[in-house]
């Protein structure tokens, strides 16, 4: 049975499941749609004539069906028939160029999926389908929504991902029963203040847009469980975000945030907080009041230290603060009694507090790329499965020796990879994995990237050992790249990641010789 969720079947056998599991055979050139709670088909990959699919009633073994021959969509007009009882239209990726206005006659329609078709608009009559509860129109180059889309007052799920929307009609906020709204990867610049009227909303995806701020009214969404505003241009979050008292997942990665509001501490049910790839210089002490937090991702910010209140996060199991500017860790970190993975790779740490050993569940500790001269002896009390000190470390655990810190007189741990050596200036040889893309980091600015990618010229050369170079020149083909907008975004993100990865690669050569000598001394216990 074909599903309407992402990743459903694209092709298969030429048969449909009938009532009670009966298999109804069909012609390869036809597709059957049946009225009822779930009208399904196993062959949605062929181009269809939607109008004919809805206009030709067919009685088969007492079950009313509609046969859809492969013809031109614009040829047929809708007519009356048993098809009006259809409740489910799974029409994903079947090359429909247009939805006819007459689709409004499908009064019983509850679930419709038009994703992946070459559509640019929905018919103005579409909002007349007032029994519709789930609508998916992802990746169809949709530029706008019908102004009266709010008439779909029974809609519970609306998916509009990967389109070209720049604004939302005011009537959208009339969808008072809406629970899921996916607007990811569009070109939306402003979220209307009336978004606060969607009181039943549980999941809101706004990732990959052009938002520079969120309206204060977003705090009225008391039932919201998941909010994803990653990959935008947010410089701040409203203090009213504290009103999202049911929120469990907050993803605000890849923005321009320099601080988080103190109100975040009122999110008592928050379990996952991702604020990686921003510009945070500090975390508010209030973050320690997020008592349900299990995962905190702070990667690639500008943090100098972590708040002492972090030790109050008794349920925290995963803490990642890689690639910041941390110069110290609070001793209160040991209060995170459920912590299992702690990563502070590529920072400026000179010591690890001995209190880390109080986090008795800690199994993975990653401190590679810092400035540590030794480790606290108390780490031997932990049941570590991995302790990373270097990018080139061959095994997750090393053999350590005890020594004495001449400054404090305390017992310490040391090994061949300590003290950690300072990073050397980045050179081309230190980034072999980046290949030709490394030049993009230096030569291409973010503003010029899209234009450069679209206009670049690639040469394809066919070599023939029996011909000279002149002959080869005549056989060179030129191809002007025309990447999909989604590919451009992906390439741009790759370049940005390269910039961030350069620091991580600085010490590759400097530690290489030491690691080679250390391999023979590696064991499986601290």
PALO-868451 format. One record per residue (C-alpha): residue number from 1; residue in three letters; x, y, z. Coordinates in pm, whole numbers. Example, Ala and Ser with C-alpha at 12.3 -4.5 7.8 and 13.67 -1.06 7.14 Angstrom:
<atoms>
ATOM num residu x y z
ATOM 1 ALA 1230 -450 780
ATOM 2 SER 1367 -106 714
</atoms>
This chain:
<atoms>
ATOM num residu x y z
ATOM 1 UNK 0 0 0
ATOM 2 UNK 137 337 -96
ATOM 3 UNK 205 572 194
ATOM 4 UNK 174 948 178
ATOM 5 UNK 473 1006 401
ATOM 6 UNK 814 1110 268
ATOM 7 UNK 1010 840 96
ATOM 8 UNK 708 635 -18
ATOM 9 UNK 724 393 -309
ATOM 10 UNK 791 540 -650
ATOM 11 UNK 725 234 -864
ATOM 12 UNK 635 -130 -828
ATOM 13 UNK 398 -400 -939
ATOM 14 UNK 98 -310 -1151
ATOM 15 UNK -161 -401 -889
ATOM 16 UNK -360 -235 -614
ATOM 17 UNK -482 -372 -286
ATOM 18 UNK -859 -399 -286
ATOM 19 UNK -1095 -437 8
ATOM 20 UNK -993 -706 260
ATOM 21 UNK -660 -752 86
ATOM 22 UNK -796 -846 -257
ATOM 23 UNK -550 -771 -536
ATOM 24 UNK -711 -590 -829
ATOM 25 UNK -497 -616 -1143
ATOM 26 UNK -463 -310 -1360
ATOM 27 UNK -329 -220 -1700
ATOM 28 UNK 29 -77 -1687
ATOM 29 UNK -110 237 -1849
ATOM 30 UNK -375 288 -1582
ATOM 31 UNK -391 372 -1214
ATOM 32 UNK -683 293 -987
ATOM 33 UNK -819 521 -717
ATOM 34 UNK -1087 395 -486
ATOM 35 UNK -1323 584 -259
ATOM 36 UNK -1324 502 110
ATOM 37 UNK -1112 570 418
ATOM 38 UNK -786 492 234
ATOM 39 UNK -766 499 -143
ATOM 40 UNK -426 359 -232
ATOM 41 UNK -225 244 -528
ATOM 42 UNK 109 76 -587
ATOM 43 UNK 200 259 -906
ATOM 44 UNK 214 636 -851
ATOM 45 UNK 527 685 -1059
ATOM 46 UNK 365 712 -1401
ATOM 47 UNK 235 1047 -1535
ATOM 48 UNK -137 1078 -1472
ATOM 49 UNK -430 1271 -1594
ATOM 50 UNK -575 1393 -1268
ATOM 51 UNK -895 1514 -1423
ATOM 52 UNK -965 1180 -1591
ATOM 53 UNK -862 1007 -1272
ATOM 54 UNK -1145 1186 -1098
ATOM 55 UNK -1401 1180 -1379
ATOM 56 UNK -1428 820 -1503
ATOM 57 UNK -1619 598 -1262
ATOM 58 UNK -1554 226 -1291
ATOM 59 UNK -1735 -55 -1109
ATOM 60 UNK -1512 -353 -1033
ATOM 61 UNK -1639 -640 -819
ATOM 62 UNK -1883 -411 -649
ATOM 63 UNK -1613 -152 -564
ATOM 64 UNK -1634 187 -734
ATOM 65 UNK -1298 286 -881
ATOM 66 UNK -1167 550 -1118
ATOM 67 UNK -929 457 -1399
ATOM 68 UNK -655 705 -1488
ATOM 69 UNK -504 662 -1836
ATOM 70 UNK -175 830 -1926
ATOM 71 UNK -287 1137 -2123
ATOM 72 UNK -261 1513 -2122
ATOM 73 UNK -390 1665 -1798
ATOM 74 UNK -540 1967 -1973
ATOM 75 UNK -759 1764 -2207
ATOM 76 UNK -1032 1643 -1978
ATOM 77 UNK -1289 1821 -1766
ATOM 78 UNK -1425 1693 -1439
ATOM 79 UNK -1768 1541 -1438
ATOM 80 UNK -1993 1392 -1176
ATOM 81 UNK -1941 1033 -1065
ATOM 82 UNK -1856 795 -783
ATOM 83 UNK -1502 945 -762
ATOM 84 UNK -1645 1222 -546
ATOM 85 UNK -1635 985 -249
ATOM 86 UNK -1253 945 -267
ATOM 87 UNK -1090 1037 63
ATOM 88 UNK -725 987 -25
ATOM 89 UNK -523 1105 -327
ATOM 90 UNK -156 993 -316
ATOM 91 UNK -19 1182 -617
ATOM 92 UNK 347 1230 -522
ATOM 93 UNK 605 1278 -801
ATOM 94 UNK 389 1187 -1100
ATOM 95 UNK 455 1493 -1318
ATOM 96 UNK 121 1668 -1278
ATOM 97 UNK 171 2018 -1428
ATOM 98 UNK -155 2159 -1292
ATOM 99 UNK -436 2079 -1049
ATOM 100 UNK -774 2153 -1210
ATOM 101 UNK -1016 2389 -1037
ATOM 102 UNK -1275 2112 -1046
ATOM 103 UNK -1090 1925 -773
ATOM 104 UNK -1320 2116 -541
ATOM 105 UNK -1587 1853 -620
ATOM 106 UNK -1392 1601 -407
ATOM 107 UNK -1594 1692 -102
ATOM 108 UNK -1495 1377 88
ATOM 109 UNK -1121 1423 36
ATOM 110 UNK -929 1400 366
ATOM 111 UNK -567 1331 268
ATOM 112 UNK -389 1471 -39
ATOM 113 UNK -22 1457 -136
ATOM 114 UNK 92 1652 -444
ATOM 115 UNK 461 1669 -346
ATOM 116 UNK 732 1651 -609
ATOM 117 UNK 519 1761 -905
ATOM 118 UNK 596 2054 -1140
ATOM 119 UNK 326 2274 -989
ATOM 120 UNK 360 2645 -917
ATOM 121 UNK 20 2712 -764
ATOM 122 UNK -282 2561 -599
ATOM 123 UNK -620 2628 -759
ATOM 124 UNK -828 2902 -598
ATOM 125 UNK -1105 2649 -542
ATOM 126 UNK -877 2427 -336
ATOM 127 UNK -985 2572 1
ATOM 128 UNK -1336 2441 -70
ATOM 129 UNK -1212 2094 32
ATOM 130 UNK -1325 2152 386
ATOM 131 UNK -1294 1788 497
ATOM 132 UNK -923 1791 420
ATOM 133 UNK -713 1704 727
ATOM 134 UNK -367 1639 578
ATOM 135 UNK -214 1828 286
ATOM 136 UNK 141 1774 154
ATOM 137 UNK 273 2002 -121
ATOM 138 UNK 647 1973 -70
ATOM 139 UNK 904 2053 -340
ATOM 140 UNK 669 2178 -611
ATOM 141 UNK 808 2532 -671
ATOM 142 UNK 501 2681 -503
ATOM 143 UNK 529 3060 -500
ATOM 144 UNK 217 3151 -304
ATOM 145 UNK -80 3005 -121
ATOM 146 UNK -444 3079 -195
ATOM 147 UNK -547 3382 9
ATOM 148 UNK -844 3189 144
ATOM 149 UNK -650 2882 254
ATOM 150 UNK -784 2947 603
ATOM 151 UNK -1113 2796 486
ATOM 152 UNK -957 2451 530
ATOM 153 UNK -1066 2468 890
ATOM 154 UNK -1031 2090 951
ATOM 155 UNK -666 2085 843
ATOM 156 UNK -441 1922 1106
ATOM 157 UNK -121 1879 904
ATOM 158 UNK 17 2114 638
ATOM 159 UNK 352 2043 469
ATOM 160 UNK 497 2316 246
ATOM 161 UNK 867 2231 258
ATOM 162 UNK 1111 2303 -28
ATOM 163 UNK 908 2567 -211
ATOM 164 UNK 952 2933 -304
ATOM 165 UNK 713 3093 -57
ATOM 166 UNK 809 3445 54
ATOM 167 UNK 509 3524 274
ATOM 168 UNK 212 3362 444
ATOM 169 UNK -147 3476 381
ATOM 170 UNK -328 3621 682
ATOM 171 UNK -599 3356 660
ATOM 172 UNK -346 3084 748
ATOM 173 UNK -400 3163 1114
ATOM 174 UNK -764 3060 1081
ATOM 175 UNK -649 2698 1076
ATOM 176 UNK -730 2661 1445
ATOM 177 UNK -705 2280 1437
ATOM 178 UNK -360 2277 1281
ATOM 179 UNK -111 2062 1473
ATOM 180 UNK 179 2031 1225
ATOM 181 UNK 310 2311 1005
ATOM 182 UNK 621 2257 794
ATOM 183 UNK 752 2568 617
ATOM 184 UNK 1115 2457 596
ATOM 185 UNK 1342 2561 308
ATOM 186 UNK 1138 2845 163
ATOM 187 UNK 1221 3215 131
ATOM 188 UNK 1005 3352 412
ATOM 189 UNK 1131 3680 557
ATOM 190 UNK 866 3751 820
ATOM 191 UNK 648 3536 1038
ATOM 192 UNK 310 3706 1094
ATOM 193 UNK 220 3806 1450
ATOM 194 UNK -104 3615 1410
ATOM 195 UNK 95 3289 1425
ATOM 196 UNK 10 3297 1795
ATOM 197 UNK -350 3214 1708
ATOM 198 UNK -259 2854 1613
ATOM 199 UNK -313 2734 1968
ATOM 200 UNK -321 2362 1883
ATOM 201 UNK 11 2369 1697
ATOM 202 UNK 252 2099 1819
ATOM 203 UNK 527 2095 1554
ATOM 204 UNK 655 2403 1371
ATOM 205 UNK 940 2381 1120
ATOM 206 UNK 1080 2711 990
ATOM 207 UNK 1433 2599 907
ATOM 208 UNK 1610 2721 593
ATOM 209 UNK 1429 3053 552
ATOM 210 UNK 1531 3421 573
ATOM 211 UNK 1388 3508 915
ATOM 212 UNK 1573 3781 1107
ATOM 213 UNK 1339 3775 1407
ATOM 214 UNK 1050 3587 1562
ATOM 215 UNK 735 3768 1671
ATOM 216 UNK 663 3795 2043
ATOM 217 UNK 331 3621 1983
ATOM 218 UNK 510 3293 1927
ATOM 219 UNK 511 3259 2304
ATOM 220 UNK 135 3196 2293
ATOM 221 UNK 184 2850 2142
ATOM 222 UNK 138 2669 2473
ATOM 223 UNK 102 2326 2311
ATOM 224 UNK 410 2350 2089
ATOM 225 UNK 642 2052 2131
ATOM 226 UNK 900 2105 1855
ATOM 227 UNK 1033 2431 1713
ATOM 228 UNK 1301 2431 1441
ATOM 229 UNK 1426 2773 1326
ATOM 230 UNK 1773 2662 1216
ATOM 231 UNK 1945 2808 909
ATOM 232 UNK 1792 3153 930
ATOM 233 UNK 1929 3498 1013
ATOM 234 UNK 1805 3533 1368
ATOM 235 UNK 2005 3775 1582
ATOM 236 UNK 1795 3733 1894
ATOM 237 UNK 1512 3530 2041
ATOM 238 UNK 1218 3706 2203
ATOM 239 UNK 1196 3683 2582
ATOM 240 UNK 839 3559 2527
ATOM 241 UNK 981 3225 2416
ATOM 242 UNK 949 3140 2784
ATOM 243 UNK 578 3090 2716
ATOM 244 UNK 644 2768 2522
ATOM 245 UNK 594 2565 2837
ATOM 246 UNK 531 2234 2653
ATOM 247 UNK 838 2261 2430
ATOM 248 UNK 1064 1954 2425
ATOM 249 UNK 1282 2022 2116
ATOM 250 UNK 1433 2360 2028
ATOM 251 UNK 1665 2377 1726
ATOM 252 UNK 1817 2718 1650
ATOM 253 UNK 2139 2609 1477
ATOM 254 UNK 2310 2819 1208
ATOM 255 UNK 2184 3165 1297
ATOM 256 UNK 2347 3487 1417
ATOM 257 UNK 2259 3466 1786
ATOM 258 UNK 2499 3631 2030
ATOM 259 UNK 2301 3543 2343
ATOM 260 UNK 2001 3346 2465
ATOM 261 UNK 1719 3505 2666
ATOM 262 UNK 1695 3433 3039
ATOM 263 UNK 1340 3314 2974
ATOM 264 UNK 1480 2992 2833
ATOM 265 UNK 1511 2869 3189
ATOM 266 UNK 1132 2848 3212
ATOM 267 UNK 1120 2571 2953
ATOM 268 UNK 1096 2297 3215
ATOM 269 UNK 1011 2023 2962
ATOM 270 UNK 1289 2109 2717
ATOM 271 UNK 1485 1793 2636
ATOM 272 UNK 1692 1889 2329
ATOM 273 UNK 1856 2229 2277
ATOM 274 UNK 2071 2282 1969
ATOM 275 UNK 2235 2623 1927
ATOM 276 UNK 2541 2523 1727
ATOM 277 UNK 2694 2749 1462
ATOM 278 UNK 2591 3081 1612
ATOM 279 UNK 2789 3365 1773
ATOM 280 UNK 2725 3297 2140
ATOM 281 UNK 2987 3435 2375
ATOM 282 UNK 2814 3312 2689
ATOM 283 UNK 2522 3106 2812
ATOM 284 UNK 2277 3249 3066
ATOM 285 UNK 2280 3096 3412
ATOM 286 UNK 1911 3029 3354
ATOM 287 UNK 1999 2738 3126
ATOM 288 UNK 2058 2538 3442
ATOM 289 UNK 1686 2560 3515
ATOM 290 UNK 1602 2349 3209
ATOM 291 UNK 1570 2050 3435
ATOM 292 UNK 1462 1803 3165
ATOM 293 UNK 1751 1877 2928
ATOM 294 UNK 1919 1561 2794
ATOM 295 UNK 2108 1697 2493
ATOM 296 UNK 2287 2033 2467
ATOM 297 UNK 2475 2114 2145
ATOM 298 UNK 2691 2430 2154
ATOM 299 UNK 2934 2348 1873
ATOM 300 UNK 3098 2630 1675
ATOM 301 UNK 3021 2935 1884
ATOM 302 UNK 3248 3182 2066
ATOM 303 UNK 3200 3064 2423
ATOM 304 UNK 3479 3143 2670
ATOM 305 UNK 3333 2939 2954
ATOM 306 UNK 3023 2748 3061
ATOM 307 UNK 2790 2869 3339
ATOM 308 UNK 2824 2712 3683
ATOM 309 UNK 2453 2632 3676
ATOM 310 UNK 2521 2366 3415
ATOM 311 UNK 2586 2131 3704
ATOM 312 UNK 2214 2142 3785
ATOM 313 UNK 2129 1951 3467
ATOM 314 UNK 2090 1609 3628
ATOM 315 UNK 1939 1448 3316
ATOM 316 UNK 2194 1581 3068
ATOM 317 UNK 2352 1290 2880
ATOM 318 UNK 2515 1457 2579
ATOM 319 UNK 2708 1785 2598
ATOM 320 UNK 2895 1903 2290
ATOM 321 UNK 3090 2230 2296
ATOM 322 UNK 3343 2157 2021
ATOM 323 UNK 3512 2443 1834
ATOM 324 UNK 3453 2728 2074
ATOM 325 UNK 3704 2945 2266
ATOM 326 UNK 3671 2781 2606
ATOM 327 UNK 3962 2859 2836
ATOM 328 UNK 3821 2680 3140
ATOM 329 UNK 3546 2449 3259
ATOM 330 UNK 3348 2500 3581
ATOM 331 UNK 3408 2237 3849
ATOM 332 UNK 3029 2214 3876
ATOM 333 UNK 3033 2010 3555
ATOM 334 UNK 3069 1707 3779
ATOM 335 UNK 2711 1759 3891
ATOM 336 UNK 2584 1630 3555
ATOM 337 UNK 2539 1283 3699
ATOM 338 UNK 2380 1138 3382
ATOM 339 UNK 2644 1270 3142
ATOM 340 UNK 2768 997 2907
ATOM 341 UNK 2928 1196 2621
ATOM 342 UNK 3126 1515 2684
ATOM 343 UNK 3300 1681 2388
ATOM 344 UNK 3510 1998 2411
ATOM 345 UNK 3735 1940 2110
ATOM 346 UNK 3925 2232 1954
ATOM 347 UNK 3908 2486 2235
ATOM 348 UNK 4175 2658 2450
ATOM 349 UNK 4158 2449 2765
ATOM 350 UNK 4474 2417 2973
ATOM 351 UNK 4327 2189 3240
ATOM 352 UNK 4032 1959 3307
ATOM 353 UNK 3877 1997 3655
ATOM 354 UNK 3913 1690 3874
ATOM 355 UNK 3542 1714 3955
ATOM 356 UNK 3462 1572 3610
ATOM 357 UNK 3508 1230 3769
ATOM 358 UNK 3185 1285 3965
ATOM 359 UNK 2996 1233 3640
ATOM 360 UNK 3002 859 3703
ATOM 361 UNK 2816 767 3381
ATOM 362 UNK 3072 935 3154
ATOM 363 UNK 3190 698 2881
ATOM 364 UNK 3326 930 2611
ATOM 365 UNK 3549 1230 2679
ATOM 366 UNK 3685 1423 2379
ATOM 367 UNK 3942 1691 2461
ATOM 368 UNK 4147 1679 2139
ATOM 369 UNK 4279 2003 1996
ATOM 370 UNK 4325 2189 2326
ATOM 371 UNK 4633 2300 2526
ATOM 372 UNK 4634 2042 2804
ATOM 373 UNK 4962 1950 2972
ATOM 374 UNK 4811 1670 3183
ATOM 375 UNK 4486 1513 3300
ATOM 376 UNK 4351 1478 3655
ATOM 377 UNK 4424 1148 3828
ATOM 378 UNK 4058 1124 3924
ATOM 379 UNK 3971 1020 3567
ATOM 380 UNK 4087 669 3655
ATOM 381 UNK 3770 632 3862
ATOM 382 UNK 3557 654 3546
ATOM 383 UNK 3464 363 3323
ATOM 384 UNK 3573 542 3006
ATOM 385 UNK 3536 370 2672
ATOM 386 UNK 3701 650 2475
ATOM 387 UNK 3933 934 2572
ATOM 388 UNK 4040 1140 2272
ATOM 389 UNK 4351 1358 2292
ATOM 390 UNK 4442 1391 1924
ATOM 391 UNK 4286 1378 1578
ATOM 392 UNK 4537 1111 1480
ATOM 393 UNK 4487 895 1786
ATOM 394 UNK 4481 533 1669
ATOM 395 UNK 4287 382 1960
ATOM 396 UNK 4013 522 2183
ATOM 397 UNK 4220 462 2499
ATOM 398 UNK 4590 507 2576
ATOM 399 UNK 4837 394 2840
ATOM 400 UNK 4884 666 3102
ATOM 401 UNK 5152 719 3364
ATOM 402 UNK 5114 898 3695
ATOM 403 UNK 5323 1203 3767
ATOM 404 UNK 5324 1502 4000
ATOM 405 UNK 5226 1854 3911
ATOM 406 UNK 5523 2060 4025
ATOM 407 UNK 5305 2367 4066
ATOM 408 UNK 5031 2221 4286
ATOM 409 UNK 5192 1900 4408
ATOM 410 UNK 4889 1700 4293
ATOM 411 UNK 4905 1360 4130
ATOM 412 UNK 4829 1378 3757
ATOM 413 UNK 4807 1160 3448
ATOM 414 UNK 5030 1200 3145
ATOM 415 UNK 5108 1013 2824
ATOM 416 UNK 5296 1052 2497
ATOM 417 UNK 5026 1283 2357
ATOM 418 UNK 5061 1524 2646
ATOM 419 UNK 5130 1808 2660
ATOM 420 UNK 4917 1891 2360
ATOM 421 UNK 5111 2090 2104
ATOM 422 UNK 4983 2431 1986
ATOM 423 UNK 4831 2439 1641
ATOM 424 UNK 5044 2548 1349
ATOM 425 UNK 4933 2794 1080
ATOM 426 UNK 4703 2632 830
ATOM 427 UNK 4862 2530 504
ATOM 428 UNK 4721 2358 199
ATOM 429 UNK 4888 2029 294
ATOM 430 UNK 4702 2019 625
ATOM 431 UNK 4366 1987 451
ATOM 432 UNK 4399 1693 213
ATOM 433 UNK 4039 1587 270
ATOM 434 UNK 3913 1923 140
ATOM 435 UNK 4064 1880 -205
ATOM 436 UNK 3996 2149 -460
ATOM 437 UNK 3719 2299 -245
ATOM 438 UNK 3977 2447 -9
ATOM 439 UNK 4043 2723 -260
ATOM 440 UNK 3681 2829 -223
ATOM 441 UNK 3744 2921 140
ATOM 442 UNK 3998 3183 39
ATOM 443 UNK 3878 3290 -302
ATOM 444 UNK 3499 3299 -290
ATOM 445 UNK 3302 3533 -68
ATOM 446 UNK 2959 3432 57
ATOM 447 UNK 2791 3706 -147
ATOM 448 UNK 2953 3598 -470
ATOM 449 UNK 2907 3225 -424
ATOM 450 UNK 2569 3181 -592
ATOM 451 UNK 2665 3389 -894
ATOM 452 UNK 3000 3214 -929
ATOM 453 UNK 2840 2868 -900
ATOM 454 UNK 2580 2939 -1166
ATOM 455 UNK 2821 3092 -1415
ATOM 456 UNK 3117 2862 -1368
ATOM 457 UNK 3237 2668 -1672
ATOM 458 UNK 3352 2308 -1651
ATOM 459 UNK 3573 2141 -1910
ATOM 460 UNK 3542 1774 -2001
ATOM 461 UNK 3847 1642 -2184
ATOM 462 UNK 3858 1312 -2375
ATOM 463 UNK 4215 1181 -2389
ATOM 464 UNK 4346 950 -2660
ATOM 465 UNK 4695 806 -2624
ATOM 466 UNK 4731 786 -3000
ATOM 467 UNK 4656 1153 -3058
ATOM 468 UNK 4865 1455 -2977
ATOM 469 UNK 4768 1739 -2748
ATOM 470 UNK 4631 1952 -3030
ATOM 471 UNK 4379 1684 -3119
ATOM 472 UNK 4274 1662 -2760
ATOM 473 UNK 4210 2036 -2747
ATOM 474 UNK 3959 2007 -3029
ATOM 475 UNK 3765 1744 -2836
ATOM 476 UNK 3723 1947 -2519
ATOM 477 UNK 3358 1998 -2421
ATOM 478 UNK 3240 2292 -2217
ATOM 479 UNK 2948 2257 -1981
ATOM 480 UNK 2784 2544 -1796
ATOM 481 UNK 2656 2423 -1463
ATOM 482 UNK 2295 2484 -1371
ATOM 483 UNK 2260 2339 -1021
ATOM 484 UNK 1930 2306 -836
ATOM 485 UNK 1881 2581 -574
ATOM 486 UNK 1897 2314 -305
ATOM 487 UNK 2239 2206 -436
ATOM 488 UNK 2361 2565 -423
ATOM 489 UNK 2262 2586 -58
ATOM 490 UNK 2441 2260 9
ATOM 491 UNK 2759 2377 -166
ATOM 492 UNK 2753 2706 19
ATOM 493 UNK 2718 2523 348
ATOM 494 UNK 3016 2304 252
ATOM 495 UNK 3233 2611 204
ATOM 496 UNK 3123 2754 537
ATOM 497 UNK 3207 2425 707
ATOM 498 UNK 3551 2431 547
ATOM 499 UNK 3621 2763 711
ATOM 500 UNK 3528 2618 1046
ATOM 501 UNK 3727 2299 989
ATOM 502 UNK 4057 2471 919
ATOM 503 UNK 4135 2514 1287
ATOM 504 UNK 4059 2147 1348
ATOM 505 UNK 4313 2050 1083
ATOM 506 UNK 4596 2277 1195
ATOM 507 UNK 4759 2023 1423
ATOM 508 UNK 4743 1721 1195
ATOM 509 UNK 5107 1730 1090
ATOM 510 UNK 5245 1847 1423
ATOM 511 UNK 5108 1546 1612
ATOM 512 UNK 5168 1288 1342
ATOM 513 UNK 5515 1176 1452
ATOM 514 UNK 5420 1152 1817
ATOM 515 UNK 5120 935 1743
ATOM 516 UNK 5328 694 1535
ATOM 517 UNK 5557 636 1836
ATOM 518 UNK 5258 602 2067
ATOM 519 UNK 5078 327 1876
ATOM 520 UNK 5283 46 2031
ATOM 521 UNK 5200 169 2378
ATOM 522 UNK 4826 187 2332
ATOM 523 UNK 4616 -36 2563
ATOM 524 UNK 4249 -75 2626
ATOM 525 UNK 4231 67 2977
ATOM 526 UNK 4322 393 3148
</atoms>
